[in-house]
Amino acid sequence: MTDIVEGQAEDKPPKQPGSVQSVDRAVTVLEILARHGEAGVTEVADELGVHKSTAFRLLGVLENRGLVGQEQERGKYYLGAGVLRLAGAAAVRLDISQEGAVVCRELAEEMGETVNIAVLESDAAVNIMQARGPASVTAQNWLGRRTPLHATSSGKALLAFQPAPVQEAVLARKLPRLTERTVTSAAALRRELAEVVERGYAVAFEELELGLRAVAAPVRAHDGAVIGAISVSVPAYRLAEERLPEVVKGTVAAAEELSRRMGYAC
């Protein structure tokens, strides 16, 4: 008898907090629709093992977020355009990582410095790829880090090519001072972003960390939209004014090569 009770207990799934259970069920709804193409409330409820009212509420929430659509009023449900938007964003991030790996390594080897590829994520630049050159002396790992848009070369390269509403949303917020060189004036940053667009690259000289300088250039998708930035980070003592043109030239060339790999005709 003890064995039977224990076996029955093991067969039961562990209890989940309400919010976690709701998320799990919502994801399951999306999987059901992906599997069947379309499904009604009753079908979804049956597969979830819940009451129709619960399935209806889940579908309603997903519909409000654009993740689920409905053929007609109270008709069958299907995956909405919101899923495509999320999948597209993930695909871009994956593609730029895959295509950028070789470009990142080659630039790091050429410059002898640390090279990063970053993408825009909400109000930050996130480094998704990194390579270190033979002359790199820093052990700091930037991979996966969220860095401020106003104080990094990648952030400026990304922000400069965003639509005006996106730029203004960033400029409207307080720009934290991270070092004595950080640009904290919205007007000054706005002017700098215009310069980035004009010359095709961005710089950050000890604005994120003292002793660190960086150059970044935008990476474009097939339609010309800026989807990332590739940057070279250099200790300040190795990036004097006379070396800057060399680093800029290499960074811009690498960004153009990665853009071509992403389908953009430079």
N, C-alpha and C positions, 0 to 999 in steps of 0.2 A: 504493500500500500504506500509505503514511504517513497518507493521508487517511482510509482505512478504519479504521485503528487509532485515530486521534484521534476519529473519529465514534463508534466503539464505546465509547471511554473517556468521551465526553460523555454517552452514554446511561445510564451507570451512576450510580445515586444516590450521593451522597457518603457515606462511612462515618460512622456515628454511634457515640459512646461507648455502652457497654452499657446504662447506666441511662437515657440519653436515648432509645435505641431501644426500651426496654421501655415507657417512658411513651408514646411515639408509637404503639406497637402496642396498648397498652391503650385509648388514645383511639380508635384505628381500630376496635377491637372494639365499643365503644359505638356508633360510627357505623354499623357493620354491623347491629347489633341494632335501632337506630333505623330503619334503612332497610327491614329485612325483618320487623320485629316480633318474630321469634324465629328462632333458628338453633342447630343442633347443633355439637358440637366439630369435626366433619369440615368442615362448611360454613365455619366461622370460620377453620380452619386453611388451607383452600383459598384463601380470599379474602386472607388475610394472606401466603400463600406460605411457611408455616412447618410444622414437624412437628406432629402432633396433640398430642403431649405438651406442646409450648410453648403451644399454644392453650389446652389444659386448665389449665395453670398460670396463665395470664393470667385466664381466666374464674374460677378459684378465688379469686384475689386480689380481683377485682372483686366476687365474691359475698360474700366476707368483709366487705367495706366497704359492703355493701348497695346497690351500684350495679348489680348484676346478680342476677336470680333464676332459679330452675330449676323447671320444671313438676313434675317428679317426679325421683326419684333417677336420675341419669345421663340425664335427659331434655333437651329443648331449653331454651335459655337465652333470657331476655328482660330488658329494662331493669327495674331494681329501684326501690323507693321512694326510695332514696338519691339517684337522679337528680332525682326530683321535689323533694326537699328542697333540693338545690343550685339547681335552676331557680327554686324559689319564693323563695329568698333573693336571687337575682339579680333576679327580677322586682320584689320589694319595693324593692330599691335603685334600680332603674331607674324605677319608678313614682313614688317619692317625689322623685326628681330632676326628673322631668318635671312633676309637679303642683306641686312646690315652687318652680319657677323664678319664676313670677309673684309668688307670695307673698313670696319672698325679696327680689325687687326692690322691691316695694311697701313692705315694712317698712323696707328700707334708705333709700328715699326719704323715708318718714315720719319716721324717727328721725335721718336724716342720718349714719348710722353704718354700720359693717361688719356684715353679717348672714351667718351660716353655718347650714347644715343638716348635722347629723352623724348617723351611724348607729353602732351598736355593732358592733365587730369584735374578737372575742376579748376581750382585756383593755384595749382602747383605744376612744376615740371617733374616728371618721374623718370628716373634713369632705368632703362630696360636692357641696356647692353653696355658692357665695359671691356676694354682691352688696355693692357699696360705695356708701354714700350721699354726697351732695354735701359734707357736712361732714367726711368721713373724711380724716384726715391721715396714716394709716399706709399704707405701701406694701407691708406684709407680706402675702404670699399664704398663706392657710391651707388652700387647696384641696388635698385629697389627704393632708393631714397627719394622722398618728396622734397624738392628744393623751391624756394620762393621765386616767383617770376621776375620780381623787380631787382633781384640782387645776383642773378646768375646770367651767364651768356646764353645758355640754352633757354632759360625762361624768357629773356628779352627776344630771342630769335623766334620763339613760338608766339609770344604775345603780339609782336609787331605786325604779324600777318593775320591776326584774328579780326572778325567784324568789329566795327566801332562799339556796338553795345557790350561785347565781351571785354574789350579794352577798358571802356569807361567804368564797368562794374569793378574791375581791379583798381583802377585809379581813384575810385570813389572811397575805397577803404584806406585805413591807415597803413602806411608802408613802413614796417618795422625797421629800425636802424640796427644792423647786425655788426657793422664796423664803422669806423669814422669816415669811410669812403662810400658807404651805402647811399644810394639815391633815395631820398624819402619825400621829395617834392613831386606831386602829381604833374605839375607843369614841366618840370625838368625831365621826368620820365617820358612824358608825352613827346617832347622834342627828341629825346634819344631814340624812341621807337620809330619816329619818322626818319631819322638818320639810318637806322637799321634797314628799313625798307629801301632807302635810296642806294646804300652801298652794298647791301646783300649779305651782311654779317653783323654779329653783335659781339661786344666785348664786356668783360667784367673784371676790373682790376682791383682785387682785394676788397670786394664789396660783400662777399659772403664770409670769407675768412681772410685775415691778414696773412700775407705771404703767398696767397694763391691768385693767379691770374688765369683767365680763360678766354677762348675765342670760340664762337659757335656760328653755324650757318644753317639755314632752313632746309628741310627735306620735303619734297613735294610728291603728291600722288599723281596718278595719270591725268587728273583733271586740273592740276595746278594748285590744288589746295595744300597748304602746309600741314603736314601730318606728324612732323618730328623735327628734331634738331640734332646735329652731330657737333660735338665740342671737343676741344683739346685743352686740358688743364695742365698748367705749367707753374712750377715754383717761381715766385716773382723774380728771384735773382737770375733765372734762366730765360726770362722773357723781357729783355730790355727792348727799347724802341727799335734798335737795328735788326732784331730778330722778328719783330711783329709781322712785317710783310710776308716772310717765309711761312709763318704759322697760318696767317690769313689765307694765303694762296693754297696751301695744302688742305685746310679745312673746307674752303669753298669748293675745291675740286672734288673732295670726298663726298660732300653733300650733293653735288651735281651727279656724281657716279651713282650714289644710292638712289637719287631721284629717278635716274634712267632705269635702274633696276626695278623701281616701283611703277614704271610705265610712263614716266613724264618725259616729253621730248624737250630737252634743254636747248 
